[in-house]
Amino acid sequence: MNPPAPTRLSPRGTLTAGHRDPFSTLGTGLTATATVLILAMLALILGHISWHGAGGLSPRFIFGSAARDMFDPDRAGVGPMAFGTAARVILMTLFVIPIGVATAIYLSEYARSASWWTRGLRSAVNNLAGVPSIVFGLFGLGFFVTAVGGSLDALFYPDNPKPVWGKPALLWASLTLAVMTLPVVIVATEEALRAIPTGLREASLALGATKFQTVVRVVLPQALPGILTGGILAVSRAAGEVAPILFTGAAYYMANLPRALSDQFMDLAYHVYVLSTQAPDVDKSRPILFGTVVVLLLLTFALNLVAILIRTRVRRRLRQLG
Amino acid sequence: MNPHPLCPLPAPDPLPAPPRRWTGLAGGRRVRPSEWLAERGIQVLSFTAVVMILLIFLFVGREAWPIFAGRVDSSLAREMQEVIPIEAFDQTSPERLRQYLGLTREQFEAMDRETLIELMKVRIEAREQVPADKDALLNTVHWRYLLGPHQWTGYDRPEYIWQPVSAIHKYNLVPLIVGSLKATLVALAFAVPLALAAALYVSQLASPQTREWLKPGIELLAGVPSVVLGFFALIVLATLLQRLFGYPSRLNALLAGVALGLAVIPVVFSVAEDALTSVPRSYTEAALALGSTRWQAAWQIVLPAALPGVFAAVVLGFGRAIGETMIVLMASGNASLLSWNPLDSVRTLTATIAAELAETVVGGHHYRMLFVIGVLLFVVTFVSNLAGELFIHRFKTRLEGRR
């Protein structure tokens, strides 16, 4: 009987047990192909869109008004849509970051992980992440617009024939998106909080700091990159969502920029939908369509890339500590 | 008090009870009032997620409730009653007139003669517009018509039809459910093998250096907004696939499913990769030490160990696919045909809400029907999420048990 071939140690120190088995070669090849295929599809989509869309980008297009003709490639701009998207996303962060960070702090620093309440809270966060975006749209309409907005109108504007708050509005769209992105912020922040070594907390407590001082002055500054990641991911997710704002605030066309929180707004992502399904002449307005998609992708992708880079760094640290 | 037999000293006075202080959230520590307030604030804010889940269920359910409770009647029976001619206004008793116009007592008393006559004219017009059709008397939001087939006027056999237009709204949910399932199944058939294979490769077979950029690369796909995927499917992919396969209907379940698959891949990949990575390295190392190849270790040892986690990935992918709206709204063609052929155009539950809600009357039966669909979607995704969570939980305890 021959002795088995010695296992080679590669220069990098990882075990490589040479592909002698044909099934192993086949399996590795197939899975690698699948991985490459996914990346290739992503590259194709992005490549195609930027190939056709990048040419139309100009300051006039990005910041220009849409008032003259929304569908004419020579005159239309997406300035108001970009403004609307930015406004709803920034407003959303104001709501979602404090609540999301507070929940993550509670879960990671205060809650006892075994209690049924903590498990229920975790389960609620997971389930919130799985609710379809269109259901958030229905919720925004049923709760924020009809129930909250309607009550505000009945309270403060009983004599106004037209609803002030009881209609789709910038504020309601932002709040709906904040509810939707809450799990994103919670999960990212909690991951960052868990990556902080316990020794750091213990050192702070041993020096006489209270629990709360430890959380605010030692733990939170360390978790800042994670919180940032959560915020960025939430923004990029929200910026591309259409379904939740369909009935809670987005407008097909508006002559003016929104001036109050109770105004409706035009929106980049919704505009992509409008241009691709409701344009009178799809072929003619194709350059604006691709241009709008590129602007939207630049916005969400730039944000995503930054978030992924920060997260990879946080994860690497977590692995080094664990 | 008697002295203790072994201790002759008299027992000391009991310590005075400590004054009531502010206690912190964990461990009963004493804290300053300001910190107490801040910690309670954090606790209260953390309830938001739970409150929101309840509010979503309550407020989507509230709009749908009258249909569940059978309090909505979409039949045109009232409009089909015999009309009272305007000349007969003075001969009719006020009570009869009030019932005829469907007014409450207060409304009736607040109206003058001219308004009432105007209302009677409206009723006469409505009577003229009611189609002479036996179906006009049906309450189409009844469960029998929502789930079972019905032979509508003009059809030669009982059929499942979603057609909430014109005078008689047909609200059969079966074509929409089949449509959603069809698009979802195509998406899963396309996405699951790819995503699982990629997860296996990235977590087990790729070198750490390749892994470092493969994983963020695939996760980048999750950052493509669904409206962009929908746009890409509608404008580019539709033409491409039609040229490739030569089918008649340009927008169909296959196209929607493929685009949907692109949205599902990152979900399945992330969860499965996570599960495969959390299988202890000792498993792989033991297999390699026994002379197996990396592939054999990954396929025969790691994958079976991570199976519940992989299953959870598929279930979560299902939840994502069935709840996705913009992609199917743009790429599926939106015709509510009842067929299992993936080359037919489909209309899904989500796309129906998105396409029809804007044209409904708030509080009307069509509006409430769309909220019923919303409740259905909420329940389906809630259950699939719970199931996914359960699988992951079992997987974690199983790993801990074996360690």
Interface residues (C-beta under 8 A of the other chain):
Chain A: P4 T7 R12 T14 L15 T16 A17 G18 H19 R20 D21 F23 S24 T25 G27 T28 L30 T31 A32 T33 A34 T35 L37 I38 L39 M41 L42 I45 H48 I49 P98 I99 A102 T103 I105 Y106 L107 E109 Y110 A111 R112 G120 L121 S123 A124 V125 N126 N127 L128 A129 G130 V131 P132 S133 I134 V135 F136 G137 L138 F139 L141 G142 F143 T146 A147 V179 L182 P183 I186 T210 K211 F212 Q213 S236 A239 G240 E241 V242 A243 L246 F247 A269 Y270 V272 Y273 S276 T277 V282 R286 L289 V293 L296 L297 T300 F301 L303 N304 L305 I308 L309 T312
Chain B: G24 L25 A26 R29 V31 R32 E35 A38 E39 G41 I42 Q43 L45 S46 F47 T48 A49 V50 M52 I53 L55 I56 F59 V60 R62 E63 P193 L194 A195 A197 A198 L200 Y201 V202 L205 A206 S207 P208 E212 L214 K215 P216 G217 I218 E219 L220 L221 A222 G223 V224 P225 S226 V227 V228 L229 G230 F231 F232 L234 I235 V236 L262 I265 F269 E285 L288 A289 G291 S292 T293 R294 W295 Q296 A298 W299 L316 G319 R320 I322 G323 E324 T325 M326 L329 M330 T350 I353 A354 L357 A358 V362 L370 F371 G374 L377 F378 T381 F382 S384 N385 L386 G388 E389
